[in-house]
Amino acid sequence: MDYLMWNERLATHFFQPDYEGRRIFLYVTADVLGEIAGCGDALRDYVTAIKSGPPGATRQGLCQRALQTFERWRDRRGTFPPYIGYLSLFVLAAGIEGDFAAHAYYPRLRQLLGEEPTIGQYPSFHRMWELWIDLERWANEDQGARLGVFKADIAGGWEHVGLPIAQTILTQSERECLPLIFAECGLEPGTIPADEQLAQMLVARGQHRLRPRTLHLLEPSSNQDTTLRTLLLQTVFEELEEWDGQCVFEEDKQTRISGSLRLCCKLDRVSGRVAITLCCKSSQDLPEGGLALRCEPVEGKWVCEEHGFGWSTELTNREQSANLDASFLDWTQSVTARSDDGKWVFRMAATEVRILEAGGSYGLAGLVECARLPRHGRFYLLCRDRIAGAIEAWGYEDCTAFEEIAVHSGLPMGWRMFAVSEPRSDQRVRDAFPMLSFNDSVRLRCQGGIQHAHNRYFTFALPRIFLEGGDTGITVWANGTPLPGSKHLGVFELLPELERPGKLSLEARRGDEVLARRGLYLSDEPLSTTIDSPWCDRFGRCVEAGENASGDAVACGAAVAVTPPPFEEFFLPDLHTNRRVIFLGRKPGQIATLPQEPFPTEWRPVWAVPIERRGSALFCGTGIADAQPQAHEVGDRRSIRRWKEVLWHWRCRISPPTHQLLAGLWERYQQEARKL
């Protein structure tokens, strides 16, 4: 294949409609080239084509030809940017293994091109950032993320070679393994654990799933470049943020919805008692009727319903109407709860330290377990006796306020509870207890707003910006304009003058130093009015519009369609009573007493018998010919005995109808009851 064929194949491999809204990494390997070309010697063919360049390229150097290919390419109206082949080569070089220094990029590139692997930048390589930025613009603005989302991140402190290196942070197979790792760690979308805690989870659960290079990068070490590790963790956080909670489990290859189990605590400091229960946390709405779960290793079936903000109600025993007492669980061991159909799985990770915060912001009473250490305000710690000394040393020395809460009942044996405020340092605990560590890196996160595609927000509903990590001296800027902070530390509001279409570049700065960057896109495109929205039945199953075999109501947004049941007239005489009314059907056993029982729907009443001191038989059937008694018994023996009791044993208490034909019909019912 020539250069243009390779460029087209590479572009269609990475950018396609199936990846709409998903993050794309231009991660090129020899295996990827072989898959694209369908042959084993694809690497040599590809390098030869890149060195030759596209037809019409007249410049001599590699990067000069790349720039010539890039210049005014939109005027030529190509389907894909014609420089993707060159960028793919730069990424391919970043992943070459060999006897190179960890930071040596240019020797790798020269060896790939068949040259002497010497150091030194290629001529015009410093201008390749223009191509990376243009690819981001093409994918996110021109295509509206319909073929995938691309970000021109910079890895490490290398301004130029950091661009291709950033594309090798995670392979496609590693990204596909992340949802299962998240599920096994008891995480759910929106969870924000500390950097060190997440790194520890990835190392523990990523064996044989993540590359040795990735696992080595996750290990804390003073000898490696920390910015590359920060970019890796940032990428994993983005994958966690964009995860929908579904994953394919390895044991049976079934797709399930994963969530977490969280402790909920009601503290009574006067009596020294706590009541600790379990709630489910999920990014998916729970079924309308709630969930029935089996919680390992607790016996019995536990139920919960949707509460709000991703939380469920407390797990309750359906038979005993009692909440699950989580103090009987071993918190140092993982706890798993599964639904009866196996579709839902919730996990509580094993740990010796658990963090609780006030549940008011989630609409929950008392305290709830959180995933990371709050930097501001008051929170609570639960820990085991054997590590309490280390926690106390940290609390009394490095926190603004720290005290032990005397708890006489409600905690598991050997556990203690502390109240903490405003931690100032994590040096004493970050290595032993990563969940209590601060984030050394600075991160910008969006929350709220309305997206119509990944990372694309409507101008009329902008998100809030959250600053994570760092100190109080950090400011946040948007398109060169400083953002005002809100009353909550670390929260920034976008200004009204920024509500215009295009890219919004966010930066976290300390003075003139840029600590973190994030880009998002704003759009004022009108909402589509041509979307063919699905019709769903009451179970959420899609049905064809107007097609409803069961006769139940179907809904499409606010529109509801229902096939009404056939109308059947029911005549009910004026009863003139507020007391009991007994309805009788044609068959023995067809009896219902109102208001103690519901009105019968499976059979048609023939007689209405109001009961006071004396009763009276009132005909409520459709006609005498269709109301003759039948000997076929229905229902249980108790209903049959009640039917006989009213018609035969109470015959002296109930006045028959005055109409001659109806009186004869009533007598036939009595005779039929006498035979029972």
Number of C-alpha atoms within 10 A of each C-alpha: 13 15 23 18 15 21 25 16 17 21 20 15 14 16 21 13 12 10 15 18 21 18 19 19 22 24 22 22 20 17 13 16 23 15 13 15 19 10 12 12 12 19 19 13 16 23 18 16 19 22 15 15 23 21 10 9 14 12 14 11 13 17 18 19 23 26 21 16 23 18 13 10 14 13 7 8 9 9 10 18 20 22 26 24 25 24 20 21 20 23 23 25 22 27 20 16 9 8 8 12 9 10 14 16 24 19 20 26 25 17 14 19 17 11 11 12 17 14 13 11 14 14 11 14 15 13 14 21 19 11 21 20 15 16 21 17 21 18 21 26 20 11 13 21 27 20 21 23 25 23 21 20 18 20 24 19 12 12 11 16 24 20 24 29 24 24 26 21 22 19 17 12 11 15 15 15 15 21 24 22 19 24 24 22 21 24 28 28 26 18 19 16 21 20 23 23 20 21 22 18 17 23 18 12 16 20 11 8 18 20 15 12 10 19 18 14 21 23 15 14 11 7 6 14 15 18 15 20 23 21 18 21 21 17 17 19 19 15 19 20 16 15 17 17 22 21 21 17 14 9 6 7 9 11 14 16 19 29 28 26 25 26 21 25 22 15 17 12 12 8 11 13 16 17 18 23 20 24 22 26 28 26 20 16 16 20 11 11 10 15 20 21 24 18 20 14 12 16 9 12 17 24 21 23 21 20 19 14 14 18 24 24 18 23 26 22 18 14 9 7 11 12 19 21 16 21 19 14 15 14 21 13 12 17 20 20 24 19 17 12 9 13 13 20 24 27 25 23 18 15 15 16 20 22 22 24 22 20 16 11 9 13 12 17 13 17 20 24 22 20 18 21 22 19 17 13 11 16 22 23 20 18 19 20 15 11 15 18 11 14 20 15 13 19 26 14 14 17 16 12 14 21 14 14 15 14 19 12 13 19 19 15 12 9 19 20 20 20 16 21 18 18 23 15 17 18 13 17 18 16 14 12 18 21 23 29 22 24 18 15 18 19 19 21 15 16 12 11 14 15 17 14 19 19 19 25 21 22 21 14 13 22 19 16 20 19 21 19 18 18 12 9 8 17 20 27 19 18 13 11 14 17 18 14 16 11 8 9 13 19 20 22 15 18 13 10 6 15 17 15 16 17 16 19 15 22 23 24 19 16 10 7 10 15 18 16 17 16 16 15 22 23 20 13 10 7 9 6 6 6 7 7 10 14 21 19 18 11 9 12 10 15 15 10 14 11 13 17 8 9 13 13 14 26 18 15 10 5 8 12 17 14 14 9 8 6 6 8 8 12 12 14 10 7 13 7 10 10 11 15 20 20 23 27 23 22 21 26 21 23 25 21 17 14 12 9 10 9 15 16 7 7 13 19 25 25 22 23 22 23 17 14 7 12 20 18 23 22 25 19 20 15 10 12 8 10 19 15 19 12 13 9 15 12 12 11 12 9 17 19 15 17 25 22 15 18 23 21 15 14 14 11 16 20 15 20 17 12 10 10 11 16 16 14 19 21 17 15 24 21 14 18 22 13 9 13
